[in-house]
Amino acid sequence: EFAPKHPLWEDFNSVESIYSVASATSKWYSRTLETAPTQELSQTHFVSCSGFIADANTSDLHAVEEVWKCGHDVESGLTSPKAVTDAALNTYRTTNADRLVIHYVQPHAPFLHSLGKYDSIARGEGNGETQQVWMGLQQGVFEKDEIWKDYGKNLLTVLDHVQTIINNTSGNIAITSDHGNALGEYNVYDHPGDLALPSIRRVPWVETVGNGRSEYEVQDREEIAAEINPEGANVE
């Protein structure tokens, strides 16, 4: 099965695949930061969508921008992709680091286009237990084709933001993922930790070059937080 193609595809110099060091974000952070050369880490500014980075050793990094602290969307339970984009471009324009790592949540569930259709928390609201998307797939509550379509929409959304990054930066760019997702292969769903299943560990590796523009107007953290959660922005 193939993900939908974004128009950005035309800008890619090469599209290959690699195997990730982990099958879950928390271990991907720790293993990546533990194995990378100290000299490279010291010139890397990390823009993170996830609180899992707080459990990793980031002391060798040039700096860390923990976007999840200000860009957490209460409705979806995720870090807004716009918050990541704005933080990344602000960092790009102000940092003296040689390398920038920008980590988005999407296309990870919950899916931004279908909030409420699936419940990633399985809180047991409504008529009986609300099914978490992957648990629901496993139990036959949801159809695989339906979930894959929503997964694809989520991917296209984050690629819109990746295109903004490419348009407004210069230099060499690699696009990849920390892990994939299983949809029933060997009766595995989601992305359990420490599994070597190809559907989870095999991820894209795409290379392209920034277009060098400076058209995007970055919002500050307080504005972003207020837009995401107007009734109570949380900025640290």
Backbone torsions as a table, in degrees:
resi	resn	phi	psi	omega
1	GLU	NA	146.5	-176.7
2	PHE	-122.1	144.8	175.4
3	ALA	-74.9	156.1	178.3
4	PRO	-65.3	148.7	-179.8
5	LYS	-89.8	130.9	174.8
6	HIS	-88.6	151.0	176.2
7	PRO	-55.0	-23.9	178.0
8	LEU	-58.4	-24.1	-179.0
9	TRP	-50.2	-35.0	-177.2
10	GLU	-65.6	-21.2	-178.8
11	ASP	-90.2	-4.9	-176.1
12	PHE	-77.4	131.2	176.4
13	ASN	-78.2	-35.5	179.9
14	SER	-154.0	148.5	178.6
15	VAL	-132.8	113.4	179.9
16	GLU	-132.6	-170.7	174.0
17	SER	-136.5	151.4	176.5
18	ILE	-134.1	172.9	175.1
19	TYR	-106.2	126.3	-179.7
20	SER	-69.0	157.1	179.1
21	VAL	-77.1	-8.5	-176.8
22	ALA	-154.1	167.4	178.2
23	SER	-112.7	10.1	176.7
24	ALA	-148.0	149.8	-172.6
25	THR	-59.8	-43.5	-175.9
26	SER	-58.7	-44.4	-179.7
27	LYS	-76.5	-28.3	175.9
28	TRP	-62.9	-43.0	177.1
29	TYR	-58.3	-54.3	-173.9
30	SER	-64.2	-43.9	-177.6
31	ARG	-70.2	-38.3	178.9
32	THR	-63.9	-46.0	-176.8
33	LEU	-74.7	-25.4	178.9
34	GLU	-77.3	-29.5	-172.8
35	THR	-100.4	-17.4	-178.9
36	ALA	-71.3	145.5	177.8
37	PRO	-60.1	137.8	-178.0
38	THR	-57.1	-39.0	-179.1
39	GLN	-62.4	-39.6	178.5
40	GLU	-69.9	-40.7	178.8
41	LEU	-61.8	-37.1	-177.2
42	SER	-66.7	-15.8	178.1
43	GLN	-112.5	20.6	-178.4
44	THR	-116.5	123.4	175.5
45	HIS	-100.8	121.7	-172.1
46	PHE	-105.0	120.8	176.1
47	VAL	-103.5	110.5	-168.2
48	SER	-112.0	134.3	176.1
49	CYS	-87.2	-12.1	-165.5
50	SER	-124.0	139.3	175.9
51	GLY	-68.8	-11.5	177.7
52	PHE	-60.7	-23.3	-178.9
53	ILE	-66.2	-21.4	179.5
54	ALA	-66.8	-20.9	-179.8
55	ASP	-91.2	-5.1	-179.3
56	ALA	-98.4	160.5	177.2
57	ASN	-83.3	105.2	-177.3
58	THR	-106.0	12.2	-172.5
59	SER	-63.9	-25.7	-178.2
60	ASP	-86.7	-9.6	-179.5
61	LEU	-72.2	152.1	174.3
62	HIS	-59.5	-45.6	177.2
63	ALA	-169.2	162.5	177.6
64	VAL	-129.4	130.5	173.8
65	GLU	-107.4	107.5	-176.1
66	GLU	-90.6	83.0	-174.3
67	VAL	-64.8	-28.8	-178.5
68	TRP	-59.0	-21.3	-178.7
69	LYS	-72.8	-29.0	-179.7
70	CYS	-114.1	-20.0	-173.4
71	GLY	-104.8	19.0	-178.3
72	HIS	-76.5	122.9	179.5
73	ASP	-92.0	114.6	-176.9
74	VAL	-61.9	-38.2	-176.8
75	GLU	-64.1	-47.7	-176.7
76	SER	-89.8	-21.6	-175.9
77	GLY	79.7	10.9	-176.3
78	LEU	-122.4	167.4	172.2
79	THR	-80.9	128.7	-179.3
80	SER	-60.5	133.0	177.7
81	PRO	-62.9	-31.8	177.8
82	LYS	-64.8	-38.1	178.3
83	ALA	-62.0	-38.9	178.5
84	VAL	-67.2	-45.0	-179.7
85	THR	-59.8	-47.3	-178.4
86	ASP	-65.2	-42.3	178.1
87	ALA	-63.5	-40.1	-178.1
88	ALA	-65.8	-45.1	-178.4
89	LEU	-72.1	-33.0	173.6
90	ASN	-63.5	-43.2	178.3
91	THR	-64.2	-44.0	179.9
92	TYR	-56.4	-38.7	-176.2
93	ARG	-80.9	-12.8	-174.9
94	THR	-121.2	-20.1	-175.5
95	THR	-81.5	154.7	172.4
96	ASN	-106.5	13.2	175.8
97	ALA	-71.2	152.4	-179.8
98	ASP	-79.8	-24.2	-171.5
99	ARG	-136.1	143.1	179.0
100	LEU	-125.2	125.9	173.8
101	VAL	-107.0	124.2	-176.8
102	ILE	-117.2	116.0	-173.6
103	HIS	-113.0	112.5	174.6
104	TYR	-94.9	156.4	172.8
105	VAL	-76.0	-49.4	-173.2
106	GLN	-64.0	145.8	14.8
107	PRO	-88.7	18.3	178.0
108	HIS	-55.9	142.1	173.8
109	ALA	-67.7	153.4	1.9
110	PRO	-67.8	153.8	-176.7
111	PHE	-89.3	126.8	-172.4
112	LEU	-61.4	-28.9	-177.7
113	HIS	-83.8	-6.6	-173.8
114	SER	-140.3	41.2	177.5
115	LEU	-63.0	131.5	-177.0
116	GLY	96.5	-24.6	177.0
117	LYS	-71.5	-39.3	174.0
118	TYR	-121.1	153.3	177.6
119	ASP	-122.7	110.9	-175.7
120	SER	-77.3	-5.6	-176.5
121	ILE	-104.0	-21.1	-179.6
122	ALA	55.0	57.5	-173.5
123	ARG	-79.2	-14.5	-179.3
124	GLY	84.2	29.6	179.4
125	GLU	-87.9	162.6	173.8
126	GLY	74.6	-150.2	-177.7
127	ASN	-80.0	96.5	-178.3
128	GLY	77.8	-170.4	-176.7
129	GLU	-73.9	128.2	175.9
130	THR	-72.9	129.5	-172.6
131	GLN	-85.6	130.3	170.3
132	GLN	-68.6	146.5	-168.0
133	VAL	-55.5	-45.1	-176.3
134	TRP	-78.4	-35.0	174.8
135	MET	-64.6	-39.7	178.7
136	GLY	-64.5	-37.2	176.2
137	LEU	-64.3	-44.8	-178.8
138	GLN	-61.9	-36.0	-176.5
139	GLN	-91.4	2.2	177.6
140	GLY	80.7	11.8	178.1
141	VAL	-72.2	-37.7	178.8
142	PHE	-116.6	152.3	177.9
143	GLU	-88.9	143.2	-179.1
144	LYS	-59.6	-44.0	-178.7
145	ASP	-61.7	-36.3	-179.8
146	GLU	-67.5	-44.7	179.3
147	ILE	-66.2	-41.9	-179.5
148	TRP	-63.0	-36.2	177.8
149	LYS	-64.7	-44.8	179.2
150	ASP	-68.4	-36.6	175.4
151	TYR	-59.9	-42.9	179.9
152	GLY	-64.1	-39.4	177.3
153	LYS	-62.8	-39.6	178.4
154	ASN	-64.0	-38.9	177.6
155	LEU	-63.6	-45.3	-179.8
156	LEU	-61.9	-35.5	178.3
157	THR	-63.0	-47.3	-178.4
158	VAL	-70.8	-29.7	176.8
159	LEU	-68.6	-26.1	170.5
160	ASP	-58.3	-41.8	-179.9
161	HIS	-72.5	-37.0	176.0
162	VAL	-61.3	-39.2	178.0
163	GLN	-62.8	-38.5	176.2
164	THR	-61.5	-41.8	177.5
165	ILE	-61.8	-47.0	-178.9
166	ILE	-62.1	-42.3	-178.1
167	ASN	-65.8	-28.4	-171.1
168	ASN	-112.8	20.2	175.1
169	THR	-135.3	167.8	175.3
170	SER	-122.6	164.1	176.1
171	GLY	98.0	-177.9	-178.5
172	ASN	-77.6	138.6	-177.7
173	ILE	-130.0	134.8	172.3
174	ALA	-116.8	137.0	178.8
175	ILE	-117.4	124.7	-177.6
176	THR	-150.2	-165.4	-179.4
177	SER	-144.6	155.5	177.1
178	ASP	-77.9	-28.1	177.6
179	HIS	-164.5	167.8	174.5
180	GLY	-102.0	-150.5	-177.6
181	ASN	-152.1	136.3	178.5
182	ALA	-94.0	138.6	178.4
183	LEU	-120.4	39.9	175.9
184	GLY	112.9	-2.2	177.2
185	GLU	-60.7	126.0	-177.2
186	TYR	54.5	30.9	180.0
187	ASN	61.6	32.1	176.5
188	VAL	-109.4	135.9	179.0
189	TYR	-128.8	150.3	-178.7
190	ASP	71.6	-141.7	-179.4
191	HIS	-145.6	73.0	178.3
192	PRO	-57.3	150.9	-178.8
193	GLY	-69.1	147.8	173.6
194	ASP	60.0	41.1	171.9
195	LEU	-112.5	139.0	-179.3
196	ALA	-96.8	21.0	-178.5
197	LEU	-65.5	127.6	-176.8
198	PRO	-55.1	-37.4	-178.6
199	SER	-64.0	-20.3	179.1
200	ILE	-99.6	-39.8	-173.2
201	ARG	-93.5	-20.4	-179.6
202	ARG	-84.8	119.3	-174.4
203	VAL	-129.2	159.4	-179.8
204	PRO	-72.3	153.2	169.2
205	TRP	-135.0	108.0	-174.9
206	VAL	-118.0	135.8	178.0
207	GLU	-117.7	138.9	176.9
208	THR	-154.2	-173.8	-178.1
209	VAL	-132.5	139.8	179.1
210	GLY	-65.5	150.1	-177.1
211	ASN	-86.4	-8.8	171.4
212	GLY	74.7	17.3	178.4
213	ARG	-83.7	175.5	175.1
214	SER	-145.5	54.5	-173.2
215	GLU	-95.9	-22.0	-171.6
216	TYR	-79.7	129.5	179.2
217	GLU	-93.1	115.0	-176.3
218	VAL	-82.4	134.5	172.0
219	GLN	-90.2	151.4	177.8
220	ASP	-81.1	169.3	-172.2
221	ARG	-61.5	-38.9	-178.1
222	GLU	-65.5	-40.4	178.0
223	GLU	-64.7	-43.5	-180.0
224	ILE	-63.3	-46.8	-178.9
225	ALA	-61.4	-39.3	-179.6
226	ALA	-68.3	-35.8	178.4
227	GLU	-70.1	-39.3	-177.6
228	ILE	-70.4	-45.1	-178.0
229	ASN	-130.7	77.4	-173.8
230	PRO	-60.5	-22.6	-177.8
231	GLU	-89.1	-4.6	179.3
232	GLY	179.5	82.5	179.5
233	ALA	-71.4	139.7	178.8
234	ASN	-118.7	105.8	-179.3
235	VAL	-120.6	123.8	178.3
236	GLU	-111.6	NA	NA
